[in-house]
Amino acid sequence: MPIREDYIIVLSILQCVGKTVHFTNKFNTADIFFEHNNQLNYLASLTLLANIGEHANKLSENFKKEHSKINWKQIKGLKNFIVHNYEGVDYIILFNTIKNDLPKLKLELENYLKESILSNCIDKEIFVELALDNPFYEFINFENIIEQ
């Protein structure tokens, strides 16, 4: 049986992913991403990726085992690298990580929530009340999670 806090942590991760995608989606190259707006989008993305790692550390071990397709060790490693080597982050690698790896993480976590709702592990009404109308979660695409 899933731990209730895992749902909330997953929502927080999805929010960070959504914001990161929002801050990067208009850029086609790492150089433009890095230089745009005096690095504001880049620095915000660094912080959000570190937050994803921090939230991932709070997930139950059972959840991580059930979702072993996600490389939790790599997420934690990226968080640690960002936090301890902030100026040493290669923005090209970071940009590629955002463009290539975050969509996979997003899809896996959305599918988890969707399956949990469909199997009644998460009460859909409570989930909608908790998440859908919460402005904190505005960067989560709930259409991918909740079948209307």
C-alpha positions as CSV (number, residue, x, y, z in Angstrom):
1,M,0.0,0.0,0.0
2,P,1.5,3.4,-1.0
3,I,2.4,5.9,1.7
4,R,0.2,9.0,1.6
5,E,3.1,11.4,1.7
6,D,4.5,9.8,-1.5
7,Y,1.6,11.3,-3.4
8,I,2.3,14.8,-2.1
9,I,6.0,14.4,-2.8
10,V,5.3,13.2,-6.4
11,L,3.1,16.3,-6.9
12,S,6.0,18.5,-5.7
13,I,8.4,16.8,-8.1
14,L,5.9,17.2,-10.9
15,Q,5.5,20.9,-10.0
16,C,9.3,21.4,-10.2
17,V,9.4,19.5,-13.5
18,G,6.6,21.6,-14.9
19,K,8.3,24.9,-13.9
20,T,11.6,23.7,-15.3
21,V,10.0,22.9,-18.6
22,H,8.2,26.2,-18.5
23,F,11.5,28.1,-18.0
24,T,13.3,26.1,-20.8
25,N,10.7,25.3,-23.4
26,K,11.3,28.3,-25.7
27,F,15.1,27.6,-26.0
28,N,16.5,25.5,-28.8
29,T,20.1,25.6,-27.7
30,A,22.0,25.4,-24.4
31,D,23.8,28.6,-25.1
32,I,20.7,30.6,-25.6
33,F,19.2,29.1,-22.5
34,F,22.3,29.9,-20.4
35,E,22.6,33.5,-21.6
36,H,18.9,34.5,-21.6
37,N,17.7,37.1,-19.1
38,N,21.1,37.3,-17.3
39,Q,21.0,33.5,-16.6
40,L,17.7,33.9,-14.7
41,N,16.1,30.9,-16.4
42,Y,19.2,28.8,-16.0
43,L,19.6,29.6,-12.3
44,A,15.9,29.0,-11.6
45,S,16.2,25.6,-13.4
46,L,19.3,24.7,-11.3
47,T,17.3,25.4,-8.2
48,L,14.3,23.4,-9.4
49,L,16.5,20.4,-10.3
50,A,18.1,20.5,-6.9
51,N,14.6,20.6,-5.4
52,I,13.6,17.5,-7.4
53,G,16.5,15.7,-5.9
54,E,15.6,16.9,-2.4
55,H,12.0,15.8,-2.8
56,A,13.0,12.4,-4.3
57,N,15.1,11.8,-1.1
58,K,11.8,12.0,0.9
59,L,10.0,9.3,-1.1
60,S,9.6,6.0,0.7
61,E,12.0,3.2,-0.2
62,N,9.0,1.1,-1.2
63,F,7.9,3.7,-3.7
64,K,11.4,3.9,-5.2
65,K,11.5,0.1,-5.5
66,E,8.1,0.0,-7.2
67,H,9.4,2.7,-9.6
68,S,12.8,1.4,-10.3
69,K,12.7,2.5,-13.9
70,I,13.5,5.9,-12.5
71,N,17.2,6.3,-11.7
72,W,16.8,7.7,-8.2
73,K,20.6,7.5,-7.6
74,Q,21.2,9.7,-10.6
75,I,18.6,12.2,-9.4
76,K,20.2,12.4,-6.0
77,G,23.6,12.7,-7.6
78,L,22.6,15.6,-9.7
79,K,21.1,17.4,-6.7
80,N,24.3,16.9,-4.8
81,F,26.4,18.1,-7.7
82,I,24.3,21.2,-8.1
83,V,24.3,22.0,-4.4
84,H,28.1,21.4,-3.9
85,N,29.5,22.6,-7.2
86,Y,27.0,25.3,-8.3
87,E,29.5,27.2,-10.5
88,G,30.9,23.9,-12.0
89,V,27.6,22.7,-13.6
90,D,28.0,22.2,-17.3
91,Y,25.0,24.1,-18.7
92,I,25.1,22.0,-21.9
93,I,24.7,18.8,-20.0
94,L,22.1,20.3,-17.8
95,F,20.1,21.5,-20.8
96,N,20.3,18.1,-22.4
97,T,19.2,16.5,-19.1
98,I,16.2,18.9,-18.9
99,K,15.2,18.2,-22.5
100,N,15.8,14.4,-22.6
101,D,15.4,13.1,-19.0
102,L,12.7,15.3,-17.4
103,P,10.0,14.3,-19.9
104,K,10.6,10.6,-19.0
105,L,10.4,11.4,-15.3
106,K,7.2,13.4,-15.8
107,L,5.5,10.7,-17.7
108,E,6.5,8.0,-15.2
109,L,5.2,10.0,-12.3
110,E,2.0,11.1,-14.1
111,N,1.3,7.4,-14.9
112,Y,1.8,6.5,-11.3
113,L,-0.8,9.0,-10.2
114,K,-3.2,8.1,-13.0
115,E,-2.9,4.4,-12.2
116,S,-3.3,5.1,-8.4
117,I,-6.5,7.0,-9.1
118,L,-7.9,4.4,-11.5
119,S,-7.2,1.6,-9.0
120,N,-8.7,3.6,-6.1
121,C,-5.4,3.7,-4.2
122,I,-5.9,7.5,-4.4
123,D,-9.4,8.8,-3.8
124,K,-10.1,10.9,-7.0
125,E,-12.3,13.4,-5.2
126,I,-9.8,14.0,-2.4
127,F,-7.0,14.2,-5.0
128,V,-8.9,16.8,-7.1
129,E,-9.7,18.8,-4.0
130,L,-6.1,18.6,-2.8
131,A,-4.3,19.2,-6.0
132,L,-6.4,20.3,-9.0
133,D,-7.6,23.6,-7.5
134,N,-4.4,24.4,-5.7
135,P,-2.6,27.3,-7.3
136,F,0.8,25.9,-6.1
137,Y,0.4,23.0,-8.6
138,E,-0.4,25.2,-11.6
139,F,2.5,23.8,-13.6
140,I,1.2,20.2,-13.5
141,N,-0.8,19.0,-16.5
142,F,-3.7,17.3,-14.7
143,E,-5.3,16.3,-18.0
144,N,-2.6,13.7,-18.2
145,I,-3.5,12.3,-14.8
146,I,-7.2,12.6,-14.3
147,E,-9.6,11.2,-16.8
148,Q,-12.5,13.6,-16.9
